[in-house]
């Protein structure tokens, strides 16, 4: 299967040989190399390759601009990673998309409408802090001025980074011309959990995505000497942050939700100094919007209560949020029997955000396929999928697309 050769070619790009993790951040050298890989695969198949105004990559089989054409069936995912991320989150869906197209051609499929393969830009938001930036800009849910002003850890703005990579940041924003070409979207993704391991199944359909978001917590105190300042005289924001992280963990465990402080910045970041400021980013997720709102209210209240005792100040700002997404039920039912056996594909919820969710919010009929991850680990070098399961995913994706292309 062509999947294996493509996977072998893409695998080394952006990989840290010391940790095995990836650093494919939007507009950096590794991500640019991944883009070149995408364009080369498209050229090899004589596809119509394009980069839209928001930096998303497209490869079309058939003419999406034809006046008589129906909106296309689109598949794909993303090529960027989280810091020290795994190989499969995102790229599995893009490689599988090309492999599925090859399989359709081998079957002699003559599509009744165009087939598009997409690699969305900056799905992880690892560099600038906003997840699914490419698809959010495409659909208009991320405003251009806000996106251009985003700044990375080195002080480089989204606009500057985009321009350095050869793209025009003045053109970003809602792209109705591209949106009109998407009649249906199917995203294949490695499962980011153990649901398929427990079900002993290689592939599943997704039911929907939990509501989730990112919030920035600013804990301000007073810098001071670590040796000469008595403990009772300190206004230490690190204590407020630490107790907030513990409180968030407890609330999430008690309520069946998710709360993660995965990134912090410390000022002045000196071993022998009480810090003056802690900036911490909370990732929060819940089964429904009410539970998510309550989780944030509880964490914020406990943070402010603790700050009052520590003599510090807390400010909380929302950076991004995605409401609950229910994928198209009719589409899911129609694809449930496209698996390699007569048994219907199992259906799983997901707590992870995806570009598929952004398109679903914009009114595009969407389905997602998950491929089994035997480790149950994601956003880590331990993320994995067996080659046989990857091949099964390609088979299911190709069958799903064949049905959609016939409509």
Protein Blocks (a to p, Z undefined) as FASTA:
>chain_A
ZZlmmmmmmmmgopafknopacddehiaklmmmmmmmmmmmmmnopacdddfkopacdde
djfkbfkbccdddedddfbdcehiafknojlmmmmmmmmmmmmmmnopacfbdcddddde
hklommnopahklmmmmnopacfklmmmpccfkopafklmmmmnopafklgccdfklmmm
mmbdcddddddbjklmmnopabdcdfbdcdddddddddddddddfklpcfklpccfklmm
mmmmmmmmmmmmmnopacddfbdcddehiakbccfbdcdddddddfbfklmmmmmmmmmm
mmmmmmmmnopacddddfbdcddddddfklmmmmmmmcfbfbdcdddddfbdcfklmmmm
nopacdddddddfkopahifkbccdfklmmmmmmmmmmmmmmmmmZZ
